[in-house]
Each structure stands twice: as C-alpha cells, then as structure tokens.
Amino acid sequence: MKPAYEHVAFGEDCSVRVYHRRLARIPFEWHHHPEYELTLTMNSHGKRYIGDSVSDYQAEDLVLVPPDLPHTWASNKSIDTALPQVAIVIWFDGEWARRMADCCREYEPLRKLLRRAASGLAFAPPAGESMRAKLDALLSNVPRERLSAALDILCTLADAPGHPLASPSAFNPTHAGPSGHEPERINRVLSMIDARFAEPLRLADLCEAASLSERTLARYFVQHIGESVGRYITRVRIGHACRMLGDTSLPISVIAARSGFANVSNFNRQFKAWKQATPAAYRRQFLDEGSTDEKSSISLNERPPSLQQRKKGERRA
C-alpha cells in the first residue's frame, strides 16, 4: 500500500505546529510528510505502524517519527468509551531544530534527539505521562507559551528512555545513507551495505572497504551501530522486504530474492524471527486495515482533518 503524501502547513511566522485531535476512532491513514512528528496518543489502544514496525500501543503512547517515514495509528475503541480518543501532535522542521541548536547552546539536546529518531523512536511510558502534564502550556492560546513548551518537551526527550522502531532504510530511500555521525570507515561500510544488500555480502569485502581487520570492524560496528555486522545486514534486508510487502503485490519468493535471501524457507524463518509474523501475515495487516477504512468511505479526498486541513482544534506557534 503506497503511503499518501501529507502537506503540513505551518502558516506565516510559525516555527512549530501543535494539533489537538479528538476522534471516536483513529482510522488507518498510511501517510508520510517531510517534517518530524511527535505524537502523544491518549485514551486509545490499537495498532501502531511506523515504517516496517507494527506494534500494539496503549494509553500515553509517545512516538517521534522522522521525515518521510510512513506511519499511522489505528484504533476502533477508546479505553474509556465515554470519551474520545485524543492525539496531541507536534510537527517541526529538522533544519529549524538544528539552527536552534546552532544558535542557542541550551537547545543542543535537539541535535541528539534527531539522531536518536532516525528510524522512529517510541518512548517509555513515563515520557508520555510527563508530556501530558505539560498540555496546558502546549495548547495555550499564547504562541510563545506553546513554542516554549514544545522546545522544553523536545529537549527533555533527548535523554528519555526509548527504543527505535523501523529498520534502517525501510520505506525511506531519501534518508537511507549514513548519518554522518559515525566514523568515516563505518560510513563506507554502511554505504556498501545499503547499495548491495540484495547481493551476497562477504565480510572480507566490507573490511576492504573500511580498511579494517575483521576483528576491528566487528568491534567498531558494535561500538557505533549497537549490533553485529551480520545482524545489521539482516535488519536492512528485512526492512526492504517489509516495504515491498506493504507497497507491492509481488510474490513472496520474488521479494525474498530482491531482499537478499537465497531461498524462501530461510526468508520466512528469518522474517518471522524478526517480526513475529510470517511475510504473508505481515502483508495482510496492511491490506486488512486499508480495506477496512475503504469500506468506511475514508478516501484520500474525504479523509478526516488529519490528512487534509487539520484546522479544527489546531494550535500553531
């Protein structure tokens, strides 16, 4: 399923945009946009889709999504059925955040937050509860109060516990390259993996690209990437397979081959180990959610305000 493009209009003289969304249900709206998005979801539980990550979520779910990574939440029932489901959304531009860090040392944590969010970042529950406590300022009618609250929340999250969501490069080819924060030799290896993940990759070739011994490359990879070379390659391959499962109707055998797996059996086994679902079941999760909302007459031209105007209840700073 191809993600829809969402245009987020900030308005004149606005640095961030804050939106207070209240719905009886959260529909499946698979979309992307060039801004960062921080979303706090309350009184809601269902499925969260961030790139190739599909997870259950509960109240006070707080997630930061990077630019152009497709995402959506989907829920048919509130936790408290007498009240609507609520999503507090903050959109902001990455270049704006970096300029803030350049100009004001107090906002240096923003740079760290953007690095951590490269694949999407789900924060531990206390972070959602902390943001909820600041909603009065975040939803203030005074623009400067909203901006101050948003910056305070973002800087606090820079060191908040959380875990990455999507696989490297998944659904996001424009942001697939190295980040520039790893040492140059590791960057060369990451670039080679991204360009040749569908081919058999020998450790000797990667070592040659980095001008490192196998032992040193393995040590550097764990130190800077957080996992072994083999595990990282598998994660990249699984991520690309997830994109093709969601975006195309290609047979699973073709997807396995194009993702770098020598045979379908190995692909099925590896995919289930990573995603706790078979490739066919993973594909059905997207198709079933999408078809459910099509039956509810939610189209690209008739979406709720979240994908078209998002005017009612919004705040801009």
C-alpha positions in Angstrom: 0.0 0.0 0.0 1.5 3.3 -1.1 1.6 5.9 1.6 -0.3 9.2 0.9 1.7 12.4 1.0 0.5 14.8 3.7 1.1 18.6 3.3 1.6 20.1 6.8 1.0 23.9 6.6 2.7 25.8 9.4 1.3 29.2 8.5 3.1 32.5 8.4 5.6 33.3 11.2 5.1 29.8 12.8 8.0 27.6 14.0 6.1 24.6 15.1 2.6 23.4 14.7 0.5 21.8 17.5 -2.7 19.9 16.8 -5.2 18.6 19.3 -7.1 15.8 17.6 -10.2 14.2 19.2 -11.9 11.2 17.4 -14.3 8.4 18.2 -11.9 6.1 16.4 -8.5 6.5 14.8 -8.6 5.4 11.2 -5.8 3.7 9.3 -4.2 6.6 7.4 -0.9 5.4 5.9 1.0 8.6 5.1 4.2 10.5 5.2 5.5 14.1 5.2 8.9 15.9 5.3 8.5 17.2 8.9 9.3 15.5 12.2 6.2 14.4 14.1 5.9 13.9 17.8 2.6 12.3 18.7 1.1 11.6 22.1 -1.9 9.3 21.9 -4.3 9.1 24.9 -7.4 7.1 25.8 -6.6 4.8 22.9 -5.3 1.4 22.2 -4.7 -0.5 19.0 -2.0 -0.9 16.3 0.8 1.5 15.6 2.5 1.3 12.2 5.9 3.1 11.8 7.8 2.1 8.7 8.0 -1.7 8.9 7.3 -1.7 12.6 3.9 -2.9 13.6 3.1 -2.9 17.4 0.3 -2.8 19.8 0.1 0.5 21.8 -1.7 1.7 24.9 -2.5 5.0 26.6 0.1 7.7 26.8 1.9 6.3 23.7 4.6 8.8 22.7 6.4 8.4 19.4 8.8 10.6 17.4 8.6 10.0 13.6 11.4 11.3 11.3 10.8 12.9 7.9 9.2 10.9 5.2 8.9 7.7 7.2 5.3 6.3 6.5 3.2 5.9 9.7 -0.2 5.6 11.1 -2.1 4.6 14.2 -5.3 2.6 14.0 -7.9 2.1 16.8 -11.6 1.3 16.8 -12.3 1.7 20.5 -11.4 4.1 23.3 -10.2 2.9 26.6 -12.9 4.9 28.3 -15.7 4.5 25.8 -17.5 7.6 27.1 -14.6 9.8 26.0 -13.0 10.4 22.6 -9.6 9.2 21.6 -7.0 12.0 21.7 -3.8 12.7 19.8 -1.6 15.6 20.6 0.7 16.2 17.6 3.8 18.5 17.3 5.2 19.0 13.8 8.6 20.7 13.3 11.2 21.1 10.7 14.6 19.3 11.2 16.6 22.2 9.8 14.8 24.6 12.2 15.7 22.4 15.1 19.4 22.2 14.0 19.5 26.0 13.7 18.1 26.4 17.2 20.9 24.1 18.4 23.5 26.1 16.5 22.3 29.5 17.8 21.5 28.5 21.4 23.6 26.1 23.4 20.6 25.5 25.7 19.0 23.7 22.7 21.9 21.4 21.9 19.9 18.4 23.1 17.7 18.8 19.9 20.6 17.5 17.8 20.9 14.4 19.9 17.1 13.8 19.7 17.1 14.0 15.9 20.0 11.5 15.7 18.1 9.0 18.0 14.9 9.4 16.0 16.4 8.4 12.6 14.3 5.2 12.5 11.4 6.4 14.6 11.6 6.4 18.4 9.0 5.1 20.9 9.5 6.4 24.4 8.9 4.6 27.7 5.5 5.4 29.4 6.9 7.9 31.9 7.8 10.2 29.0 4.2 10.3 27.7 2.9 11.0 31.2 5.4 13.9 31.6 4.3 15.4 28.3 0.6 15.0 29.3 1.4 17.1 32.4 2.5 20.0 30.2 -0.5 20.1 27.9 -1.9 23.3 29.4 1.2 25.2 28.2 1.4 23.3 24.9 -2.2 24.0 24.0 -2.1 27.6 25.2 -3.6 30.4 23.2 -0.4 32.3 23.5 2.1 31.3 20.7 5.2 31.9 22.8 4.0 29.7 25.5 3.3 26.9 23.0 6.7 27.3 21.5 8.4 27.3 24.8 6.5 24.2 25.9 7.3 22.4 22.7 11.0 23.1 22.9 11.1 22.1 26.6 9.4 18.8 25.8 11.7 18.0 22.8 14.9 18.8 24.8 13.7 16.6 27.7 13.1 13.7 25.3 16.7 13.8 24.1 17.7 11.7 27.1 14.4 9.9 27.8 14.5 6.1 27.5 13.1 4.8 24.3 13.6 2.2 21.5 14.0 2.6 17.7 11.1 1.3 15.5 11.8 0.9 11.8 14.6 -1.0 10.1 17.4 1.0 8.6 16.3 2.5 5.2 12.8 0.9 5.5 10.3 2.8 3.4 12.7 5.8 3.4 15.2 5.8 0.5 15.8 9.5 0.6 17.2 9.1 4.1 18.9 5.8 3.6 22.5 6.8 3.7 24.9 7.1 6.7 24.1 9.8 9.1 27.5 11.5 9.2 27.9 10.9 12.9 29.6 7.5 12.6 33.4 7.4 11.9 34.2 7.6 8.1 35.3 4.0 7.9 32.0 2.8 9.3 30.2 5.1 6.9 31.8 3.4 4.0 30.6 0.0 5.2 27.1 1.3 5.8 27.0 2.8 2.2 28.2 -0.5 0.7 25.5 -2.5 2.7 22.8 -0.1 1.6 23.8 -0.3 -2.1 24.4 -4.1 -2.2 22.2 -5.6 0.5 20.4 -7.8 -2.1 23.7 -9.4 -3.1 25.8 -11.9 -1.2 28.0 -9.8 1.1 31.3 -11.1 2.2 32.8 -9.8 5.4 36.1 -9.6 3.6 34.7 -7.1 1.1 33.3 -4.9 3.9 36.7 -5.0 5.7 38.4 -4.0 2.5 36.0 -1.0 2.1 36.8 0.1 5.6 40.5 -0.7 5.5 40.0 -2.6 8.8 40.6 -6.2 10.0 37.5 -8.4 10.6 38.1 -8.2 14.4 38.4 -4.4 14.4 35.4 -3.9 12.1 33.3 -6.1 14.3 34.3 -4.1 17.4 33.7 -0.8 15.7 30.3 -1.9 14.5 29.1 -2.9 17.9 30.5 0.3 19.4 29.0 2.7 16.9 25.9 0.9 15.5 25.0 -1.2 18.5 24.9 -4.6 16.9 27.0 -7.0 14.9 27.6 -6.6 11.1 25.5 -9.7 10.3 22.6 -8.6 12.4 22.6 -5.2 10.8 22.6 -6.6 7.3 19.7 -8.9 8.1 17.8 -5.9 9.6 18.3 -3.9 6.4 17.2 -6.8 4.3 14.1 -7.4 6.4 13.3 -3.7 6.2 13.3 -3.7 2.4 11.2 -6.8 2.3 8.7 -5.1 4.6 8.5 -2.1 2.2 7.8 -4.4 -0.7 5.2 -6.4 1.2 3.4 -3.3 2.0 3.8 -1.4 -1.3 3.6 -4.1 -3.9 1.7 -7.3 -4.9 5.0 -9.1 -5.8 5.1 -12.8 -4.9 6.9 -13.5 -1.6 9.5 -15.6 -3.5 10.4 -12.6 -5.6 10.5 -10.3 -2.6 12.8 -12.8 -0.8 15.2 -12.8 -3.7 15.2 -9.0 -4.1 15.9 -8.6 -0.4 19.0 -10.7 -0.4 17.7 -14.1 0.8 19.0 -17.1 -1.0 15.8 -19.1 -0.6 12.2 -18.6 0.6 12.4 -21.0 3.5 15.3 -19.0 5.0 13.5 -15.8 4.3 10.3 -17.0 6.0 12.2 -18.2 9.1 14.3 -15.0 9.4 11.2 -12.8 8.8 9.2 -14.5 11.5 12.0 -14.3 14.0 12.3 -10.5 13.4 8.7 -9.6 13.0 6.8 -12.3 15.0 4.7 -12.9 11.9 5.1 -14.6 8.5 5.6 -12.4 5.4 2.0 -13.2 4.3 0.6 -12.3 7.7 2.6 -9.1 7.8 1.2 -8.1 4.4 -2.4 -8.9 5.5 -2.0 -6.4 8.4 -1.7 -3.6 6.0 -4.2 -4.8 3.5 -6.8 -5.6 6.1 -6.5 -2.2 7.8 -6.6 -0.3 4.5 -9.6 -2.2 3.2 -11.5 -1.7 6.5 -11.2 2.1 6.1 -12.1 2.0 2.4 -15.3 0.3 3.4 -15.9 3.1 5.8 -15.6 5.5 2.9 -12.4 7.2 4.0 -10.6 8.1 0.9 -7.7 10.5 0.1 -10.2 13.2 -0.8 -12.5 12.5 2.1 -10.1 12.0 5.0 -10.6 13.4 8.4 -8.8 16.7 9.0 -5.6 14.9 10.0 -4.6 14.4 6.3 -6.2 17.3 4.6 -6.8 20.5 6.5 -6.3 19.7 10.2 -7.8 23.1 11.1 -10.3 22.4 13.8 -8.7 22.4 17.2 -5.2 23.1 16.0 -2.6 25.4 17.6 0.4 27.0 15.8 3.4 28.6 17.4 
